[in-house]
């Protein structure tokens, strides 16, 4: 084992280096809850930033912050809740902007952008599986595998944004009905795994894609005005509330990690 890998490794009771630490969180109910919240936060924050700063400054600023967040994540020695979820939030914001720019600025229909992003995601999965041998997130421990992971994550956000806007706007179902649809669909991979032995990796990524339109649909419903079928709370206030909830959940995880490993910075 190389010196670099040893630095990022767990150690067995006898002191010998074991496998490197995981760079992503354990998949639990808490993980899915925070993931859905970040998708809603990314949706409303993206809309608010684009209107407040203008589309070009908003996209440029989000791209710079995303690059910095992914660099911090790449340099982390293990899963760090604040670093990881900060990167996820910025991926959510930028992924939303990517889908919106394709539609608003370039005039690409949501059906077309959804199909394109689906093909891109399929290509990422095929190449990732071919080069690394597995798509299991538990095996994301840095290096090339982590690059594939974040490429998939970014594409799922763009795909989910396009699909959510397709059902809500293009098909005219509205945000609340779309949210209900995706809430039902996200139960399918869980049921498939438990009842029909759907492979866990397939079930995970299926659900992961659906978290984006699920969270975004309900966040949009809360933020947009009654004329668009929403509650009219405003994208800014909704973003603040979701951001506070996500920050609270991450802080709780950081404190739990510090109690488990005294002296760890989380």
N, C-alpha and C positions, 0 to 999 in steps of 0.2 A: 504493500500500500504506500502511495506517495506521501510525502510530508504534508502536502496541501490537504489531501483527503483526511489524513490523521487529525489535522487541526479541527476539521469539521465533523469528527466522528464521535459516536457514543463510545463508552468503554465498558468492557465486561467486568464482572466482579474481580477478576484476576489482574485487571489493569491493562489488558491487551486491547488494542483498538478494535472496535466492531464496525458496523455499517455507519455511514454518514447519517447525520440527523436529517429528518424530513424537512423540506422547505415549505410545505403546505400544511394547513390544519387537518386534523382528524375529521372525517365526515360524520357528523352527529346531527341531531335535531337542531342544536344551536347553530351549527354551520349553515344549515339551510335557511334558518330564520334570518341570520345576518346577511346572507347572500341575497335574499329577496329584498331586504331593506336597502341594500346598496344599489340594486337595480332601480328601485323607485327614486332614490336619491340622485342617481346619475341622470335619470330622465328629466326630473324637474330642475335640477341644477344646470343642466345643459341648456334648457329652454330659457332659464332666468339669465344665465351668463350671456347667451346670444343676444337677448333683447337689451341687456344693460350695457354690455361692452361693444356690441356689434359682432356679426358672425366671424369676420376675419381675425380680430384680436382675440376673441374667445377661443377659436380653434387653435390659433398659434400658441396662446398661453396654456391651453390644456395639453397640447403636444409637448411643450417644454416640461411642464410639471409631470406628465406621464413618463417621459424619458428619465427624469430625475428619480421618480418613484421606482421604476423598474431597475435602475442602476443600484439603488439602495437595496432592493430585494435581492438582486444578483449577488451583492457583496455580503449579505447577511449569512451568518454561519449556520443558521437553522431557522425554523419557523419562528418569526417574531410577529406577534399579532398586530401591533401598530403599523409595522412596515408592510406586512402582507395586505391587510385590509385597506391601508392607504392606497396601495397600488391598485387594488380591485375597484375602489371608488373612482379613481382617475381613469382606469380602463372603461368603467361604466360611462363616465362623462364623455370621454373621447369617442368611444364606440357609438354612443348616441349621436354625436356630432357627425361622425362619418356617414351614418345612414341618412341623417337629415340633410347633409350637404349634397349627397347623391340625388336626393329627391328635390329639394328646394332650389339649389343652385344649378344643378345639371339637368333637372327635369326628368330624372329616371323614375319610372313608376315603382311603387313599393313592391309590386309583384316581381318585377325584374330584379331589383336590388336584393330581394329576399332569395331569389333563385341563384343569383351570383354569389352571395355570401354563403349559401348552403353548399355550393360547389367548392368554394374556397375552403370551407370547414372540412368537407370530405377529403379534399386534397391534403390538408394539414394532418388529418387523422391517418390517412394512408401512408404518407411519408414518415410520420412519427412512428407508426407501428413497424414500418419496414426498417427504419434505422435503429430503433431502440428495442423492438420486440414486445413492447407492452404500452398500453395507454393508461395503466393504473396510476392514479394520482399519488398513491402511497409510495410509489417508487420515484417520485420527483425529489431528487436530492442534490440538485445543482447541475451545472454543466449544460450540455446540449439538450438533455431531457427537459430541463427547466425552460429553455428557449422554446421548445415545442409546446410546452404547457401554456405559456403566456400567449403564444401565437393563437392557440386554440381558444383561450379565454377571451382575447380581444375579438376574435371572429364571432364567437357565440353572442357577444354583446351587440355587435352590428347586426347579426342575423335576427336576434330577438327583437331589436328595435324595429327593423323593417317588417317583421311578421306582425308585431303588435299594432303598428300603424296601418298595416294592410287590413286587418280585421276591423279596427276602430274607425278608420277614416275612409279607405277605399271601398270596403264592403258595407260601410255605414252601420256597423253594429253598435258603435259607441264604446266608451271606455269601460263602463261598468259591466256590460254584457261580455266584452272581451276578457276582462279580468275573471269573470265567472267561468268562461270557457277554458282559460289556461289553468285555473285552479282545478278544474276537473281533469284536464289532460295531464297535469303533473302527477296525478295519482296513478296514471297508467303504468309508468315504469316501475313504481314501487310494487304495484299489484303483480305486474309481470315477473318481477324478481322473486316475490314470495310464492306465487301460485304456479307460474309457468316456467320457473327456473331461468328467467332471462339473465344472461351473464351480468354480474355486478358492474363491470366497467361500462357496458352498453347502457344499463339502467342509469348509472351516474351521469353520463354525458347527455343522455336524453333529457333527464330532469334538469340538468344544468342549463341547457339551452332554453327550456321553458321558464326558468326562474326570471329571465329577462322580461319577456312580455307580461308575465304575471305581475311582477312588482311595478313595472312601468305603467301598466293599464290602470291599476288602482291609484298610483300616485298622480297620474294625469287626471283621473276622475276627481280626485280631491282638489287639484290645483286649478283646472280650467273653469271658465264661467258657465252659468246655467245655459247660455245659448249653445254651448258645445256639449251639453249633457253632464256638466260637472257640478261640484259643490261651490266653486268660486272662491276657494280659500287663498289662491294665489300660489304661483310656483316658488316664490321666494320664501314665504312662511312654511310651506310644505317641506322645502329643502332644509330649512333650519331645524324643523322638528325631526325629520328623518336623520339628519346629520347628528343631532344630539343623541338620538336613540342608538345609532351605530357607534358613536364615540363612547357611550356608556357601556355598551356590550363589549367593545374592545378593551376598554379600561378594566372592566371586571376580569377579562381573560388575562390581561397583563398582570394584574395583582395576584390572580390565582397561580400564574406561572412563577412569580417571585416567591410566593409562599412555598411552592413545591421545590424550587431551586433557589435558596437564599443567595443573594448577591447577583443574581441574574438580572440584566437590565430589561428583559422582556422584549 
